[in-house]
């Protein structure tokens, strides 16, 4: 079915409630720049395409972030072991 829910221009909206995010039952149409129903239709419908960023830069950033997380975890364990 060619609806806003499956369209490439249809973006899901989320609302922050406390510390969580909840998906709303309305969509934002990037083509028309307005709110729409998920069952809405128009003549500009285009199949949703999945985009992946598999660049070396992204993986380098991910590795650096993992190293930082490991270093923080080790520092936390050292501080906890000293306090015992």
Biotite code that builds the C-alpha atoms (Angstrom):
import biotite.structure as struc

atoms = struc.array([
    struc.Atom([0.000, 0.000, 0.000], chain_id="A", res_id=1, res_name="UNK", atom_name="CA", element="C"),
    struc.Atom([1.403, 3.401, -0.933], chain_id="A", res_id=2, res_name="UNK", atom_name="CA", element="C"),
    struc.Atom([0.853, 5.320, 2.313], chain_id="A", res_id=3, res_name="UNK", atom_name="CA", element="C"),
    struc.Atom([2.879, 7.876, 4.264], chain_id="A", res_id=4, res_name="UNK", atom_name="CA", element="C"),
    struc.Atom([3.993, 5.095, 6.587], chain_id="A", res_id=5, res_name="UNK", atom_name="CA", element="C"),
    struc.Atom([5.955, 3.416, 3.762], chain_id="A", res_id=6, res_name="UNK", atom_name="CA", element="C"),
    struc.Atom([7.002, 6.629, 1.945], chain_id="A", res_id=7, res_name="UNK", atom_name="CA", element="C"),
    struc.Atom([10.597, 7.876, 1.942], chain_id="A", res_id=8, res_name="UNK", atom_name="CA", element="C"),
    struc.Atom([9.410, 11.400, 2.830], chain_id="A", res_id=9, res_name="UNK", atom_name="CA", element="C"),
    struc.Atom([7.287, 10.165, 5.782], chain_id="A", res_id=10, res_name="UNK", atom_name="CA", element="C"),
    struc.Atom([9.182, 10.614, 9.057], chain_id="A", res_id=11, res_name="UNK", atom_name="CA", element="C"),
    struc.Atom([8.032, 9.144, 12.357], chain_id="A", res_id=12, res_name="UNK", atom_name="CA", element="C"),
    struc.Atom([7.621, 11.544, 15.262], chain_id="A", res_id=13, res_name="UNK", atom_name="CA", element="C"),
    struc.Atom([8.567, 10.805, 18.851], chain_id="A", res_id=14, res_name="UNK", atom_name="CA", element="C"),
    struc.Atom([7.653, 12.520, 22.098], chain_id="A", res_id=15, res_name="UNK", atom_name="CA", element="C"),
    struc.Atom([9.769, 12.595, 25.201], chain_id="A", res_id=16, res_name="UNK", atom_name="CA", element="C"),
    struc.Atom([7.919, 11.521, 28.330], chain_id="A", res_id=17, res_name="UNK", atom_name="CA", element="C"),
    struc.Atom([10.202, 11.582, 31.349], chain_id="A", res_id=18, res_name="UNK", atom_name="CA", element="C"),
    struc.Atom([13.316, 9.671, 30.372], chain_id="A", res_id=19, res_name="UNK", atom_name="CA", element="C"),
    struc.Atom([11.691, 7.699, 27.553], chain_id="A", res_id=20, res_name="UNK", atom_name="CA", element="C"),
    struc.Atom([10.670, 8.463, 24.007], chain_id="A", res_id=21, res_name="UNK", atom_name="CA", element="C"),
    struc.Atom([7.299, 7.299, 22.706], chain_id="A", res_id=22, res_name="UNK", atom_name="CA", element="C"),
    struc.Atom([6.352, 6.969, 19.057], chain_id="A", res_id=23, res_name="UNK", atom_name="CA", element="C"),
    struc.Atom([3.417, 9.175, 18.047], chain_id="A", res_id=24, res_name="UNK", atom_name="CA", element="C"),
    struc.Atom([0.637, 8.035, 15.742], chain_id="A", res_id=25, res_name="UNK", atom_name="CA", element="C"),
    struc.Atom([1.254, 10.888, 13.295], chain_id="A", res_id=26, res_name="UNK", atom_name="CA", element="C"),
    struc.Atom([3.959, 11.390, 10.701], chain_id="A", res_id=27, res_name="UNK", atom_name="CA", element="C"),
    struc.Atom([5.814, 14.388, 9.297], chain_id="A", res_id=28, res_name="UNK", atom_name="CA", element="C"),
    struc.Atom([5.911, 14.660, 5.503], chain_id="A", res_id=29, res_name="UNK", atom_name="CA", element="C"),
    struc.Atom([9.279, 16.092, 4.447], chain_id="A", res_id=30, res_name="UNK", atom_name="CA", element="C"),
    struc.Atom([7.961, 16.649, 0.918], chain_id="A", res_id=31, res_name="UNK", atom_name="CA", element="C"),
    struc.Atom([4.965, 18.799, 1.945], chain_id="A", res_id=32, res_name="UNK", atom_name="CA", element="C"),
    struc.Atom([6.537, 20.009, 5.229], chain_id="A", res_id=33, res_name="UNK", atom_name="CA", element="C"),
    struc.Atom([3.454, 19.264, 7.317], chain_id="A", res_id=34, res_name="UNK", atom_name="CA", element="C"),
    struc.Atom([2.016, 16.702, 9.726], chain_id="A", res_id=35, res_name="UNK", atom_name="CA", element="C"),
    struc.Atom([0.085, 13.831, 8.206], chain_id="A", res_id=36, res_name="UNK", atom_name="CA", element="C"),
    struc.Atom([-1.659, 10.601, 9.108], chain_id="A", res_id=37, res_name="UNK", atom_name="CA", element="C"),
    struc.Atom([0.234, 7.325, 8.556], chain_id="A", res_id=38, res_name="UNK", atom_name="CA", element="C"),
    struc.Atom([-2.546, 6.234, 6.174], chain_id="A", res_id=39, res_name="UNK", atom_name="CA", element="C"),
    struc.Atom([-2.289, 9.425, 4.091], chain_id="A", res_id=40, res_name="UNK", atom_name="CA", element="C"),
    struc.Atom([-1.450, 9.295, 0.383], chain_id="A", res_id=41, res_name="UNK", atom_name="CA", element="C"),
    struc.Atom([-0.193, 11.673, -2.291], chain_id="A", res_id=42, res_name="UNK", atom_name="CA", element="C"),
    struc.Atom([1.118, 11.648, -5.859], chain_id="A", res_id=43, res_name="UNK", atom_name="CA", element="C"),
    struc.Atom([4.748, 12.119, -4.715], chain_id="A", res_id=44, res_name="UNK", atom_name="CA", element="C"),
    struc.Atom([4.997, 8.738, -2.976], chain_id="A", res_id=45, res_name="UNK", atom_name="CA", element="C"),
    struc.Atom([8.455, 7.177, -3.211], chain_id="A", res_id=46, res_name="UNK", atom_name="CA", element="C"),
    struc.Atom([9.594, 3.818, -1.840], chain_id="A", res_id=47, res_name="UNK", atom_name="CA", element="C"),
    struc.Atom([11.542, 4.127, 1.419], chain_id="A", res_id=48, res_name="UNK", atom_name="CA", element="C"),
    struc.Atom([15.245, 3.475, 0.963], chain_id="A", res_id=49, res_name="UNK", atom_name="CA", element="C"),
    struc.Atom([17.512, 2.304, 3.738], chain_id="A", res_id=50, res_name="UNK", atom_name="CA", element="C"),
    struc.Atom([20.755, 4.206, 4.010], chain_id="A", res_id=51, res_name="UNK", atom_name="CA", element="C"),
    struc.Atom([23.825, 2.787, 5.713], chain_id="A", res_id=52, res_name="UNK", atom_name="CA", element="C"),
    struc.Atom([27.012, 4.617, 6.621], chain_id="A", res_id=53, res_name="UNK", atom_name="CA", element="C"),
    struc.Atom([29.754, 1.995, 6.404], chain_id="A", res_id=54, res_name="UNK", atom_name="CA", element="C"),
    struc.Atom([32.608, 4.457, 5.982], chain_id="A", res_id=55, res_name="UNK", atom_name="CA", element="C"),
    struc.Atom([36.008, 3.923, 7.617], chain_id="A", res_id=56, res_name="UNK", atom_name="CA", element="C"),
    struc.Atom([35.593, 7.220, 9.485], chain_id="A", res_id=57, res_name="UNK", atom_name="CA", element="C"),
    struc.Atom([32.434, 5.960, 11.212], chain_id="A", res_id=58, res_name="UNK", atom_name="CA", element="C"),
    struc.Atom([34.150, 2.741, 12.315], chain_id="A", res_id=59, res_name="UNK", atom_name="CA", element="C"),
    struc.Atom([37.182, 4.689, 13.565], chain_id="A", res_id=60, res_name="UNK", atom_name="CA", element="C"),
    struc.Atom([34.867, 6.889, 15.653], chain_id="A", res_id=61, res_name="UNK", atom_name="CA", element="C"),
    struc.Atom([33.090, 3.803, 17.009], chain_id="A", res_id=62, res_name="UNK", atom_name="CA", element="C"),
    struc.Atom([36.408, 2.199, 17.992], chain_id="A", res_id=63, res_name="UNK", atom_name="CA", element="C"),
    struc.Atom([37.502, 5.409, 19.732], chain_id="A", res_id=64, res_name="UNK", atom_name="CA", element="C"),
    struc.Atom([34.208, 5.542, 21.632], chain_id="A", res_id=65, res_name="UNK", atom_name="CA", element="C"),
    struc.Atom([34.587, 1.918, 22.751], chain_id="A", res_id=66, res_name="UNK", atom_name="CA", element="C"),
    struc.Atom([38.144, 2.649, 23.944], chain_id="A", res_id=67, res_name="UNK", atom_name="CA", element="C"),
    struc.Atom([36.854, 5.622, 25.967], chain_id="A", res_id=68, res_name="UNK", atom_name="CA", element="C"),
    struc.Atom([34.096, 3.501, 27.494], chain_id="A", res_id=69, res_name="UNK", atom_name="CA", element="C"),
    struc.Atom([36.571, 0.766, 28.446], chain_id="A", res_id=70, res_name="UNK", atom_name="CA", element="C"),
    struc.Atom([38.920, 3.351, 30.000], chain_id="A", res_id=71, res_name="UNK", atom_name="CA", element="C"),
    struc.Atom([36.051, 4.845, 32.030], chain_id="A", res_id=72, res_name="UNK", atom_name="CA", element="C"),
    struc.Atom([34.992, 1.388, 33.183], chain_id="A", res_id=73, res_name="UNK", atom_name="CA", element="C"),
    struc.Atom([38.547, 0.537, 34.278], chain_id="A", res_id=74, res_name="UNK", atom_name="CA", element="C"),
    struc.Atom([38.889, 3.848, 36.152], chain_id="A", res_id=75, res_name="UNK", atom_name="CA", element="C"),
    struc.Atom([35.580, 3.247, 37.881], chain_id="A", res_id=76, res_name="UNK", atom_name="CA", element="C"),
    struc.Atom([36.677, -0.250, 38.943], chain_id="A", res_id=77, res_name="UNK", atom_name="CA", element="C"),
    struc.Atom([39.995, 1.129, 40.296], chain_id="A", res_id=78, res_name="UNK", atom_name="CA", element="C"),
    struc.Atom([38.156, 3.752, 42.357], chain_id="A", res_id=79, res_name="UNK", atom_name="CA", element="C"),
    struc.Atom([35.704, 1.204, 43.696], chain_id="A", res_id=80, res_name="UNK", atom_name="CA", element="C"),
    struc.Atom([38.454, -1.247, 44.650], chain_id="A", res_id=81, res_name="UNK", atom_name="CA", element="C"),
    struc.Atom([40.361, 1.516, 46.521], chain_id="A", res_id=82, res_name="UNK", atom_name="CA", element="C"),
    struc.Atom([37.285, 2.381, 48.604], chain_id="A", res_id=83, res_name="UNK", atom_name="CA", element="C"),
    struc.Atom([36.868, -1.163, 49.896], chain_id="A", res_id=84, res_name="UNK", atom_name="CA", element="C"),
])
